[in-house]
Amino acid sequence: MLGLIISLIIIGLIAGALARLIIPGKQHISIPMTILLGIIGSFVGGFLGFLIFQHDPMDGFFQPAGIIGSIIGAVIVLFIYTRFAGRSARTR
């Protein structure tokens, strides 16, 4: 159980950091928020992968396709976040 939590944090950090590098502009989020972004992105990427391929692989936690899906999901979540956060900051 502890290994799963540590794995989620590490994958979340990697996926979140890569998403922040891919999306242009400055994102004002901290390291814990980057980890949370990556974890949420992992769920989004996994859900999209399930919708597209209709297959739920049970071959283990660390898979290259899962990590790539996590990064793609984190990019999608960060893109949506920057669009909505930018609007709320401009209206103040």
Residue pairs with C-beta under 8 A, 6 or more apart in sequence:
4 61
7 61
7 62
8 39
8 42
9 35
9 39
11 38
11 39
11 42
11 67
11 70
12 34
12 35
12 36
12 37
12 38
12 39
12 41
12 42
12 70
13 31
13 34
13 35
13 38
14 38
14 67
14 70
14 71
15 37
15 38
15 41
15 42
15 67
15 70
15 71
15 73
15 74
16 33
16 34
16 35
16 36
16 37
16 38
16 39
16 41
16 74
16 78
17 34
17 38
18 71
18 74
19 37
19 38
19 41
19 71
19 74
19 75
19 77
19 78
20 27
20 29
20 34
20 37
20 78
22 71
22 75
23 75
23 78
23 79
23 82
25 82
27 78
27 81
27 82
29 37
37 74
37 77
37 78
37 81
38 70
38 74
40 73
40 74
40 77
41 70
41 71
41 72
41 73
41 74
41 75
41 76
41 77
41 78
42 66
42 69
42 70
42 73
42 74
43 73
44 73
44 74
44 76
44 77
45 66
45 68
45 69
45 70
45 71
45 72
45 73
45 74
45 76
46 66
46 69
46 70
46 73
47 73
48 69
48 72
48 73
49 65
49 66
49 69
50 56
57 63
57 65
57 66
